[in-house]
Amino acid sequence: MDQFSDQLNIETPELVDIELPVAGLGSRFIAILIDYIIWIAGFIVLWIVGAIVVSSTSMLSRMSENWAAAIFTMLSFLLYWGYFTLFEALWGGRTPGKRVAKIRVIQKSGRAIGFYEAIVRNFIRVIDQIPFIYGVGVIFVFITKQHQRLGDLAAGTLVVREQESDAPAWGNAPSRTFTSASFLESASQASPTSTPPPVNYIPLPANDVAKLGAGDLEVLEGFFARRLDMSMETRASLADRIAKALCAKSGLEIPEGANMDSFLDSIAHQLRETVRYKR
């Protein structure tokens, strides 16, 4: 059974707490099982093709056979180290198995991992696998507070759970998975092109909105990315806190009778244009 009680708590500069549920052994086992099936299937296909090519080149010359064998040895090495590293670095901390299990790798700060973190955590995977079936890795997952294997400790990463949610109600971005684990990533990937006003758009004083900055937009995008995962009570409370903080900073006033989500959507819409213009 997954251990769902552990949380990574991140406090943004605007004092909004973000909770990231840390993944336990259950979901990680499902992910690694799926990844190993794909991984082994890739090796089988590579070896079959390699055997055919090497045997064919042996008819030409001994040197051609050696070169073919060397190339397929190199490809096997790249598959061994590259499968997890490339997927995690380029696919938001997820491999196919992690995507199915709804978990992802992130930095302890909550940000998405890059090539450095992916390379380090997967380079040490060979130690985590000792003596078999991730013996060392399982021990470290049990004894560390945030269920980190040795590779995670070295890279400063951890694995968190995520949930499927609908795409946000603003803009024309395609559907994707948004979670608390990716609130910073979602903000950094905001569309660089102009977006249409949200439904129930509320025009706001441009001078007041201009007092806000990219950090405030990041907090808003993070809230939008997570709000469909929240209970209505938590969502309303967090929206109210964010709105009051932004109003205190900018001088904006919440229109009487306005829906809080629509108010925040309208701020974000105008702020995107302001931040883009400043750049």
N, C-alpha and C positions, 0 to 999 in steps of 0.2 A: 504494500500500500504506500502511496506517495505521502511524504511528510509535508503537509500543506501549511503548517503553523508558522514556519520561518518566513520572515519578511526582510527585504532590504529596504530601508527607509531613506529616501533622498529628499532633502529640503532645498527648494529652489531659492534664488535670491529674493523672491517676493514672499517667502515664508509659506509656500504651498507645499505640503507634504505629498510625496509620491511613494506609493508602496508597491514593491515588486515581489510577488510570491516566488520563492526559490523552489526550483524543481527538485523532486526527490528521486529515489532509485527506480520507482515504477516507471515513470515516463521516460527516464533516461535509458532504461533497459529496452523499452519498446523502440526508441529512436536508434540505439546502436544495433539492435537486431535487424531492423529494416535496412540500415546503412550497410551492414555487413553482407546482407543478401545481395544488394546492388553491387557492392565492392567486389565480392567473390565472383559474381556473374561477369563483371568487367574483366577480371583476371582470366577467367576461363576463355572468354571470347578472344582476349589479347593473345593468350598462349596458343589457342587453336590457329589463329591467323599467323602468329609467329612461326609455328611449326611448319605450316604450309609454305610460307615465304622462305624460310631457311632451307627447307628441303629442296625447294625449286632453285634457289640460287646456288646450291651445292653442285648442281649440274653445270653451272657456268665456270666457276673457279673457286678455289679454296678461300681466296681473299674476299670474294663476294659473300660467301657463306659466313665468314667471320664478321664482316661489316653488318650483315643482316642480324646476326645473333647479338651483336653489340647494341644495335639500335633498339631491338625489342627488350633487351635487358634494361636499357635506359628508360624505355616507356613503362616497363613494369615498376621501376623505381619511382618514376613520376606519379604513377597511379597510386602506389603505396602511400607516398607522402602528400600528394596533391589533392586527393579526393576530399578529405576533410578540410584541409587548409583553404583551398580555393572556394569551396562552397561556403564556408563560414565567413571568409573575408569578403566575398562578392555578393552573398545572398542574405545579408543582414543577420549574420550569426547563426544561420540555419543550414542544415543539410536536408536532403529529402526525408530522412528518418525523423529529424527534429521537427520538420514541418508537419508531418503526420501526427507526431506526439504533442504538437502545439507547445514546443519549448524553443528557446534560442539562447545563444551565448551573448553576453554583454560585458562591458567593462564594469568594475565595481562602482564607478561613478554614475552608471545608468546609460552611458553613451554606447553607440554601436562599436563593435570591435573592428580593427583594421588588419592589415596584413601582418604587422608585427605580433599582435596578440594571437592571431590564428596560427602563425608559424611556431611561436614558442609553445603554446598549449598542445599542439599536435606533434612537435618534435619530441616532447616528453611523454607522448602517448605510449611509446615503446616501453617505458618504465612502468607506467600505470597498468600495462597488460601483464606484467610479471605476477605470479608464475604462469597463470593461465586465467582466461575469462576475467580480466581486469581485477585480479586479486588485490594488487596495491591500490588501484583506483577506488575499489569498493571500500577498503579500509579507511582511506582518507575521506571519502564521502560521508562515512559514518562518524568519524571523529572530529570533523571540522564543523563549525557552527553553521556555515552557509552551504554545506554539502559540496565542497570543492575537491576535485581530485588533484593530484600533484601538479598536473599541467595547468590547472586553473590557478593554483597558488603561485606558480612561477610567472604566469602571464597577467595576473591581476584580473582574472575574469571569473564569472560564475554563470550558471545556467538557471534561467527563470522560466516560469510558465506564462503562456499567453492564451487569450481567448479570441474566438472569431467574433467580429462585430461588423456591422454594416459600414459602408463608406460614410464620411462626414457629409452633412447636409448642404455644405457650401461648395461652390466651385464645380468643376467638371472633371475631377480626378477619377480614374478608374477604381473599382472596388479592390480592396486589399485588406490585409489583416492589420488591425491597430490594437495595441495593448499598452498597458502601463509601462512595459519594458522598453517600448520604443518611442516614448514621448519626445525625447530629444531628437531621435532620428527623423520622426515625422515632421518636426519643425524645420530641420535642415533640408528636407526634401520638398518643401513647399514649392508649388509651381511658379516658375519665373515669369509666366505670362499673366496678363490681366484676367481676373475671374469676374463673372457676373455677380451682381449683388445677391445676397441670400434672400430667401423667402422672408417676408415681413421685415424688410430692410428699414432701418431707422436712420435718417440723415443726422449726422452729428457735427458740431462745430469743428471745422478743420484745424483751427488754431489750438484747440484743446487736445485733439488727437495727436497733433504734431509734437506735443510734449512727451509722448510715449516713444519707446524705442524698440530695437530688435529683441531685447531681452523680454519685454512685455509681450511682444508677439509670440515669442517662443513659449511663454507660459500659456497663452491662449490656445495655441496649436496643440500643446500637450493636453489641455483640458478637453478640447474637441476630440482628440484621438482616443480618449479614455471614457468619455461620458456615456457611451452606449454600454459599457461594461459595469456602470455604477447603478446602485439602487437609486430610486427617484429622490429619496431623502438626502443621500450623500451628494448626489449631483446638484440638487438645489442649494445645499449648504456650501459646497465648494464654489459654485457659480456666484453666490452672494458674496463670499469672501474675496474672490478675484475682482468682482465688479467694484466693491468698496475700495479695494487697494488701488485700482486703476483710477477711480474717480478722485481719490485723495491726492494722487500724484499729478493728475492732468487738469482737474477742475471740472471735468465732465459731471453732468447730473443725469441720474436715471429718470427717463420720462415717466410721468405718472401712468400707471396701468400697463407699462411695457413688460413684455415677457423677458425674463433675465437672459435666457439663451439667445433671443433675438438681439438684445442689447449687446451682448458679447460678440455675437456674429458680426454685427454692424461695426463695432470697434475694430475687429480683426480685418474686415474688408477694407476699411479706410486706412488702417495702419499698414497693410501690405503695400498699398500704393505709396504711402509716405516713406516707408523703409526702402522700397525699390527706387524711389526718386532720389533719396539721399545717397544711394550707392552710385 
